[in-house]
Amino acid sequence: MRTMRVVVKEDEDGGFYVYSPDLKGCVSQGETEAEALRNFAEALEGWLAAKTEKQRQRVRAAAAR
């Protein structure tokens, strides 16, 4: 099983936002922490789909470290 760092922060205007320092541009938000994490999972799917196979291989290799 591979792991990825995910950061959850409370927004000063309310709600939460989530991002991974390992995946530039892959971010999401939500009213609750749980919703933000669910939204991030969906954002991650889209982020990965937008990458070329070569980029996906780099992400997998980085996650394996």
Secondary structure by P-SEA (a helix, b strand, c coil): cbbbbbbbbbbccbbbbbbbccccccccccccaaaaaaaaaaaaaaaaaaccaaaaaaaaaaaac
